[in-house]
């Protein structure tokens, strides 16, 4: 079994890719601000292949602070969920 911090990092990087692919944040540097409501629902073992999906439910455009939700899937089942907050500088 892998430590949960790896999966939080995966969520943050998926959120980074999502934001950097938008026109308004292209070329910016994402800074990790925090996590919220992270839930681990299933074990993920070495050798498992995971999918990570991120969405952008809210942002404060004037401060470039973005809250992204992320889900990790293992064998088409939700393995972890959480929210990641990033500042885009």
CORZI-V220672 format. One line per field, one symbol per residue. phi: phi as a letter, one per 20 degrees, with the letter a starting at -180 (. if undefined). psi: psi as a letter, one per 20 degrees, with the letter a starting at -180 (. if undefined). Layout:
phi=???
psi=???
//
This chain:
phi=.efffffffffffffgfgffeeffdfnedfdfdrcblfcddbfcdgnfdddccccdfbbdgfdldcddebcddclmdfdbcrdcdcddd
psi=qqqhhhhggggghghggggiiqghjpirpppphrqqkppoiqqpqpiqpqqppqqnhqqnhhilpppqqqpppoljqphqqrpppqpo.
//
